[in-house]
Amino acid sequence: MGQQQLLLLVLSTVIVGLATVGGIQAFSENQEKATQDALVQRAMSIGSDILAAHKEPSQFGGVNLLADDNAPSASDIATAAGFGSTTPSADGAGDRASCTISFSSKVATVVCSSDGSGSAGASTNQSVTVEVDPSASEPVSTTKINNTSI
């Protein structure tokens, strides 16, 4: 082979290698964003289900989040909202993603998180916190993403 052919071969190998690395990096960033979007969507969905359960009369299985006496527990809220436990799945956010429902001071809190260990080397922990406060002007709101208040 001539020197020019070897130079073109090396150059094309470097270009293909850089394109491959760039593609893998873009895929990883896109996967992290998709996981975060799925966590936000799932937490908001669970929060909306909790608000719907609050609006349902207790005779039909609803739960009153604003009760001063006989306040519901987190498991009461989860049952009324149609979840089997206080840890519903975080569908669409990966295998190692989960959500937790808690209740304190007339506000239900949903925290969905993922440890981020998925394919393509994504390794960032992600979490979303949604609060359900029926007395607020915006009863279901996202309050934190990745432990940063918004």
C-alpha positions in Angstrom: 0.0 0.0 0.0 1.1 3.5 -0.7 1.7 6.0 2.0 -1.4 8.0 1.0 -3.6 5.0 1.3 -2.3 4.2 4.7 -2.9 7.8 5.8 -6.5 7.7 4.5 -7.1 4.4 6.3 -5.8 5.8 9.6 -7.8 9.0 9.2 -11.0 7.1 8.4 -10.5 4.8 11.4 -10.1 7.8 13.7 -13.2 9.5 12.3 -15.3 6.3 12.7 -14.0 5.9 16.3 -14.9 9.5 17.2 -18.3 9.2 15.7 -18.9 6.0 17.7 -17.9 7.6 21.0 -20.1 10.6 20.2 -23.0 8.4 19.5 -22.6 6.4 22.7 -22.4 9.7 24.7 -25.5 11.1 23.1 -27.4 7.9 23.7 -26.4 8.0 27.4 -27.5 11.6 27.9 -30.8 10.9 26.1 -31.4 7.8 28.2 -30.9 9.9 31.4 -33.3 12.5 30.2 -35.9 9.9 29.3 -35.6 8.3 32.7 -36.1 11.6 34.4 -39.1 12.4 32.2 -40.6 9.0 33.1 -40.1 9.6 36.8 -41.8 13.0 36.6 -44.7 11.5 34.6 -45.1 8.6 37.0 -44.9 10.8 40.1 -47.5 13.2 38.7 -49.8 10.3 37.7 -49.7 8.9 41.2 -50.3 12.4 42.7 -53.3 12.8 40.4 -54.6 9.4 41.5 -54.2 10.5 45.2 -56.1 13.7 44.5 -58.9 11.8 42.8 -59.1 9.5 45.8 -59.4 12.6 48.0 -62.3 13.9 45.9 -64.1 10.6 46.1 -66.6 10.3 48.9 -65.5 8.1 51.8 -68.6 5.9 51.2 -67.2 5.0 47.8 -63.6 4.3 49.1 -62.2 7.8 49.0 -59.9 9.3 51.6 -60.0 12.8 53.2 -56.5 14.2 53.2 -57.7 17.3 55.1 -59.2 15.5 58.1 -58.2 17.0 61.4 -59.2 13.9 63.4 -58.9 10.3 62.1 -56.2 11.4 59.5 -55.4 8.7 57.0 -52.2 6.8 56.9 -50.0 6.4 53.8 -51.3 2.9 53.3 -54.9 4.1 53.5 -54.1 6.7 50.8 -52.3 4.1 48.6 -55.3 1.7 48.9 -57.8 4.5 48.1 -55.8 5.6 45.1 -55.7 2.0 43.8 -52.2 0.9 44.6 -51.5 -2.2 46.5 -48.9 -0.7 48.7 -47.1 2.6 49.6 -44.4 1.6 47.0 -46.0 1.6 43.6 -43.8 0.7 40.6 -42.2 3.5 38.5 -43.3 2.1 35.1 -41.1 3.3 32.2 -38.2 4.5 34.4 -36.1 1.4 34.4 -35.9 -1.8 36.4 -34.3 -0.2 39.5 -36.8 2.7 39.7 -39.5 2.9 42.5 -41.9 5.3 44.1 -42.9 5.9 47.7 -46.0 7.4 49.1 -45.9 9.2 52.4 -48.3 11.5 54.3 -47.8 14.2 56.9 -49.6 17.4 57.9 -52.4 17.1 55.3 -50.0 16.8 52.4 -49.3 13.5 50.6 -45.8 13.2 49.1 -44.8 11.0 46.3 -41.0 10.4 45.7 -40.0 8.5 42.6 -36.3 7.6 42.2 -34.0 5.6 40.1 -30.4 4.6 40.9 -29.6 5.3 37.2 -27.7 2.1 36.6 -28.9 1.2 33.2 -27.4 0.3 29.9 -24.9 2.6 28.1 -23.1 3.4 31.4 -25.7 5.8 32.8 -24.9 6.0 36.5 -26.6 9.1 37.9 -29.1 8.9 40.6 -32.4 10.6 39.8 -35.4 11.5 41.9 -38.6 13.5 41.7 -40.8 14.7 44.6 -44.4 15.6 44.0 -46.7 17.0 46.7 -50.5 16.6 46.8 -52.0 19.4 48.9 -55.8 19.6 48.2 -56.0 23.1 49.9 -53.4 24.6 47.6 -54.2 26.6 44.4 -52.2 23.9 42.5 -53.0 20.7 44.4 -50.5 18.4 42.6 -47.1 20.0 42.1 -43.6 18.9 41.4 -41.4 20.3 44.2 -38.0 18.8 43.6 -36.2 17.2 40.7 -32.9 15.5 41.6 -33.1 17.0 45.1 -33.2 20.5 43.7 -36.2 22.6 44.7 -38.1 24.1 41.8 
